[in-house]
Amino acid sequence: MSFNPSNISTQVQQWRQRGEIVSLLGRSIFVIDEGSHDLPVIVLLHGFPTSSWDWQPIWDTLGGTYRLIALDMLGFGFSEKPNNRDYSIHGQADIVEALVKAKGLNHFHVLAHDYGDTVAQELLARQIESTGAGIWLSCCFLNGGLFPETHRALVTQKLLLSPVGRFVNRFTGYSKFSQNFSSVFGRDTKPTEQNLHDFWWLININNGKHLFHNLITYMRDRINHRDRWVTALQTAPMPLALINGSVDPVSGAHMVARYKTLSCRLDYCAELPLIGHYPQVEAPKDVLQHYKIFIENINKDEMDGNGSG
């Protein structure tokens, strides 16, 4: 397989036009904000090594009911990509909170995936400490490494984190990316060639490919802050949900089992048996269906609570 930089879908180009570059904490961050301000809000946090474009398969349907706000985190997608090793989950969380404050959000839901799950865990810890921006109504996690002990990183990821990471990064091209990226999808839900082109283009824009060895340090953050971030899941005051692709070799069914073993709060759980690491891309209708049920259950519980006593 070869990469043709001109072979980019019109949907990706339109995605860029639908959003804008805003300054948050002195960084140029791509933000897409759509939907009436009268609607309930969902803040969506994407995964590694991709971008807010991950949400496109469910965006328009979800947008019929919610105001949706997503960003490309620092070093991803259309956002600024400084070439240094200062990337951290705490730093990304600071940028998300700056966005929440800039938008004047008071109450909102959070929908996260992969790397975004980890950012959400830090933000959740801040919510519990009453230092966070805004008030969360709920949080739903798609596949992600919520626990370092169950995160089965790909060999390439481990090498990128090692002292030879810079050199591994230099020789990682489209063919290797396509192979590794496709390997975390379900057998019957592999990304198309066009999908792969679009994801790779978004990674490479602004010279982003050369940041892999810098961005991958989130794996070390997960170990260093495990107790804080697991405790957040166990003591969360708002409803939490999992929508998980079970055959994901990185964070599939084994992660859900660990979640339950650790007695983390879990108000809703959907396990998708034939789906891999990107459920919103592989099975968007299933994700939308389960997310709708999760939110409806929350609303029903609130109505029941308001009607009692």
C-alpha positions as CSV (number, residue, x, y, z in Angstrom):
1,M,0.0,0.0,0.0
2,S,1.2,3.5,-0.8
3,F,0.0,6.9,0.5
4,N,-1.2,9.5,-1.9
5,P,-1.5,12.9,0.0
6,S,-4.0,14.2,-2.6
7,N,-6.4,11.3,-2.0
8,I,-8.1,12.8,1.0
9,S,-11.9,12.6,1.4
10,T,-14.0,15.6,1.0
11,Q,-15.5,14.8,4.4
12,V,-12.1,15.5,6.1
13,Q,-11.8,18.8,4.3
14,Q,-15.3,19.7,5.3
15,W,-14.6,18.8,8.9
16,R,-11.8,21.3,8.9
17,Q,-14.1,24.0,7.5
18,R,-16.8,23.2,10.1
19,G,-14.4,23.9,13.0
20,E,-12.0,26.7,13.8
21,I,-8.5,27.2,15.3
22,V,-8.8,28.9,18.7
23,S,-6.1,30.0,21.2
24,L,-6.2,28.0,24.5
25,L,-3.5,28.5,27.1
26,G,-1.3,30.0,24.3
27,R,-1.7,27.0,22.0
28,S,-3.5,26.9,18.6
29,I,-6.2,24.2,19.1
30,F,-8.8,23.0,16.5
31,V,-12.3,23.0,17.9
32,I,-15.6,22.0,16.4
33,D,-18.7,23.2,18.1
34,E,-22.1,22.5,16.5
35,G,-25.7,22.5,17.7
36,S,-28.1,24.9,19.3
37,H,-26.9,26.4,22.6
38,D,-30.3,25.4,24.1
39,L,-29.4,21.7,23.8
40,P,-27.6,19.6,26.4
41,V,-23.9,19.5,25.7
42,I,-21.5,16.6,25.1
43,V,-17.7,17.2,25.2
44,L,-16.0,14.6,23.1
45,L,-12.3,13.5,23.7
46,H,-10.5,11.6,21.0
47,G,-7.8,8.9,21.1
48,F,-4.2,8.3,20.1
49,P,-2.9,8.8,17.4
50,T,-5.9,10.2,15.7
51,S,-8.2,13.3,16.3
52,S,-11.7,14.6,16.6
53,W,-12.3,13.2,13.2
54,D,-12.8,9.8,15.0
55,W,-16.3,11.1,16.0
56,Q,-17.5,11.9,12.5
57,P,-19.4,8.6,12.0
58,I,-21.7,9.4,15.0
59,W,-21.5,13.2,14.9
60,D,-24.4,14.2,12.7
61,T,-26.9,11.7,14.3
62,L,-25.8,12.7,17.9
63,G,-25.9,16.3,16.9
64,G,-29.7,16.1,16.3
65,T,-30.2,16.0,20.0
66,Y,-27.1,17.6,21.6
67,R,-24.7,20.5,21.2
68,L,-21.4,18.7,20.4
69,I,-18.0,20.2,21.2
70,A,-14.8,18.4,20.3
71,L,-11.2,19.4,20.0
72,D,-8.0,18.1,18.5
73,M,-5.8,17.9,21.5
74,L,-2.3,19.4,21.4
75,G,-0.2,17.4,19.0
76,F,-3.1,15.9,17.2
77,G,-5.1,16.5,14.0
78,F,-5.4,20.2,13.0
79,S,-4.1,21.5,16.3
80,E,-0.6,22.9,16.9
81,K,2.1,20.2,17.1
82,P,5.1,21.5,19.0
83,N,8.1,19.1,18.6
84,N,9.1,18.6,22.2
85,R,8.6,16.1,25.0
86,D,6.5,18.3,27.2
87,Y,3.2,16.5,26.4
88,S,1.4,15.2,29.4
89,I,-2.1,14.1,30.3
90,H,-2.4,16.8,32.9
91,G,-1.4,19.4,30.2
92,Q,-4.1,18.1,27.9
93,A,-6.6,18.2,30.7
94,D,-5.7,21.9,31.3
95,I,-6.5,22.6,27.7
96,V,-9.8,20.9,27.8
97,E,-10.8,22.8,30.9
98,A,-9.7,26.1,29.2
99,L,-12.1,25.1,26.4
100,V,-14.9,24.5,28.8
101,K,-14.4,27.9,30.4
102,A,-14.0,29.6,27.1
103,K,-17.4,28.2,26.0
104,G,-19.0,29.1,29.3
105,L,-20.2,25.5,29.9
106,N,-21.9,24.9,33.2
107,H,-23.3,21.3,32.9
108,F,-22.3,18.8,30.3
109,H,-21.7,15.1,29.4
110,V,-18.3,13.7,28.5
111,L,-17.8,11.0,25.8
112,A,-14.2,9.7,25.6
113,H,-12.1,7.2,23.7
114,D,-8.6,5.7,24.2
115,Y,-6.1,8.6,25.0
116,G,-9.2,10.7,25.7
117,D,-10.3,8.2,28.4
118,T,-7.1,8.9,30.3
119,V,-7.6,12.7,29.9
120,A,-11.1,12.2,31.2
121,Q,-9.8,10.3,34.2
122,E,-7.7,13.2,35.2
123,L,-10.6,15.6,34.6
124,L,-12.8,13.3,36.6
125,A,-10.4,13.4,39.5
126,R,-10.6,17.2,39.4
127,Q,-14.4,17.0,39.4
128,I,-14.3,14.9,42.6
129,E,-11.9,17.5,44.2
130,S,-14.3,20.3,43.2
131,T,-11.5,22.0,41.3
132,G,-12.7,21.1,37.8
133,A,-14.3,23.3,35.2
134,G,-18.0,23.0,35.0
135,I,-20.1,20.2,36.3
136,W,-20.2,16.8,34.7
137,L,-23.6,15.1,34.2
138,S,-22.1,11.8,33.1
139,C,-19.1,10.2,31.4
140,C,-19.0,7.4,28.9
141,F,-15.8,5.6,28.1
142,L,-15.2,3.8,24.8
143,N,-12.2,1.4,24.5
144,G,-9.1,2.8,26.3
145,G,-6.3,2.0,28.8
146,L,-8.1,2.9,32.0
147,F,-5.7,0.6,33.9
148,P,-2.0,0.3,33.0
149,E,-2.0,-3.4,34.0
150,T,-4.6,-4.3,31.4
151,H,-3.3,-2.1,28.6
152,R,-1.7,-4.4,26.1
153,A,0.4,-2.0,24.1
154,L,1.5,-2.8,20.5
155,V,5.2,-3.6,20.0
156,T,5.6,-0.4,18.1
157,Q,4.1,1.6,21.0
158,K,6.6,0.0,23.4
159,L,9.5,0.8,21.1
160,L,8.3,4.4,20.7
161,L,8.4,4.8,24.5
162,S,11.9,3.4,24.7
163,P,15.2,5.2,24.2
164,V,15.2,4.2,20.5
165,G,11.7,5.8,20.0
166,R,13.0,8.7,18.0
167,F,14.6,6.3,15.5
168,V,11.5,4.0,15.3
169,N,9.4,7.0,14.7
170,R,11.6,8.1,11.8
171,F,11.1,4.8,10.0
172,T,7.4,4.5,10.6
173,G,5.6,5.1,7.3
174,Y,2.1,4.6,5.9
175,S,2.5,0.9,5.3
176,K,3.5,0.1,8.9
177,F,0.8,2.5,10.3
178,S,-1.8,0.8,8.2
179,Q,-0.8,-2.6,9.4
180,N,-0.7,-1.6,13.1
181,F,-3.9,0.5,12.9
182,S,-5.9,-2.2,11.2
183,S,-4.8,-4.9,13.7
184,V,-6.8,-3.3,16.5
185,F,-10.1,-3.4,14.5
186,G,-12.5,-6.3,14.5
187,R,-12.0,-9.0,11.8
188,D,-15.1,-7.9,9.8
189,T,-14.9,-4.2,10.5
190,K,-11.4,-3.2,9.2
191,P,-10.8,0.4,8.1
192,T,-11.1,1.0,4.3
193,E,-8.2,2.2,2.3
194,Q,-9.9,5.7,2.3
195,N,-10.2,5.5,6.1
196,L,-6.5,4.8,6.4
197,H,-5.6,7.6,4.0
198,D,-7.7,10.1,6.0
199,F,-6.3,9.0,9.4
200,W,-2.7,9.1,8.2
201,W,-3.1,12.5,6.5
202,L,-4.5,14.0,9.8
203,I,-1.6,12.5,11.7
204,N,1.0,13.9,9.2
205,I,-0.4,17.4,8.8
206,N,1.8,20.0,10.5
207,N,4.6,17.4,10.5
208,G,2.8,15.4,13.1
209,K,4.2,12.0,12.5
210,H,7.5,13.1,14.0
211,L,5.7,13.5,17.4
212,F,4.8,9.8,18.0
213,H,7.7,9.3,20.4
214,N,6.7,12.5,22.3
215,L,3.0,11.8,22.5
216,I,3.4,8.2,23.6
217,T,4.6,9.3,27.0
218,Y,1.0,9.1,28.1
219,M,1.7,5.4,28.8
220,R,4.1,6.4,31.5
221,D,1.6,8.9,32.9
222,R,-0.9,6.1,33.3
223,I,1.5,4.2,35.5
224,N,2.6,7.2,37.5
225,H,-0.9,8.4,38.2
226,R,-2.7,5.0,38.4
227,D,-4.0,5.3,42.0
228,R,-5.4,8.8,41.4
229,W,-7.1,7.9,38.2
230,V,-8.5,4.5,39.4
231,T,-9.8,6.1,42.6
232,A,-11.6,8.6,40.4
233,L,-13.5,5.8,38.7
234,Q,-14.3,4.2,42.0
235,T,-15.6,7.4,43.7
236,A,-17.2,9.2,40.8
237,P,-20.4,11.1,41.9
238,M,-21.9,11.1,38.4
239,P,-23.1,8.1,36.2
240,L,-20.3,6.3,34.3
241,A,-20.7,3.9,31.3
242,L,-18.5,1.6,29.2
243,I,-19.2,0.9,25.5
244,N,-16.4,-1.6,24.6
245,G,-15.4,-3.4,21.6
246,S,-14.6,-6.9,23.0
247,V,-12.1,-8.1,20.5
248,D,-9.8,-5.1,20.8
249,P,-6.4,-6.6,21.6
250,V,-5.3,-3.5,23.4
251,S,-8.3,-2.6,25.7
252,G,-11.1,-5.1,25.0
253,A,-13.0,-7.6,27.1
254,H,-10.1,-8.0,29.5
255,M,-10.2,-4.3,30.4
256,V,-13.9,-4.5,31.2
257,A,-13.3,-7.5,33.4
258,R,-10.7,-5.6,35.3
259,Y,-13.0,-2.6,35.6
260,K,-15.6,-4.7,37.4
261,T,-13.0,-6.5,39.6
262,L,-11.8,-3.1,40.9
263,S,-15.4,-2.1,41.8
264,C,-15.4,1.1,39.7
265,R,-18.7,2.9,39.3
266,L,-20.6,1.4,36.4
267,D,-24.1,2.6,35.6
268,Y,-24.2,1.1,32.1
269,C,-22.1,-1.4,30.2
270,A,-22.3,-2.5,26.6
271,E,-19.9,-5.1,25.3
272,L,-19.8,-5.4,21.5
273,P,-18.6,-8.9,20.7
274,L,-17.2,-8.5,17.2
275,I,-15.9,-5.0,17.5
276,G,-12.3,-3.8,18.1
277,H,-10.7,-0.7,19.4
278,Y,-12.7,1.9,17.5
279,P,-16.4,1.2,18.2
280,Q,-17.5,4.6,17.0
281,V,-15.9,3.9,13.6
282,E,-16.6,0.2,13.4
283,A,-20.1,0.1,14.8
284,P,-21.5,3.7,14.9
285,K,-25.1,2.6,15.1
286,D,-24.5,0.3,18.1
287,V,-22.6,3.0,19.9
288,L,-25.4,5.5,19.3
289,Q,-28.0,3.0,20.5
290,H,-26.2,2.2,23.7
291,Y,-25.3,5.8,24.4
292,K,-28.9,6.8,24.0
293,I,-30.0,4.1,26.4
294,F,-27.4,5.3,28.9
295,I,-28.5,8.9,28.8
296,E,-32.2,7.9,28.9
297,N,-31.6,5.9,32.0
298,I,-29.9,9.0,33.6
299,N,-32.8,11.2,32.7
300,K,-35.3,8.7,34.0
301,D,-33.5,8.4,37.3
302,E,-33.5,12.1,37.6
303,M,-37.2,12.3,36.9
304,D,-37.9,9.6,39.4
305,G,-35.8,11.3,42.0
306,N,-37.5,14.7,41.4
307,G,-40.9,13.0,41.7
308,S,-40.3,11.3,45.0
309,G,-40.7,12.5,48.5
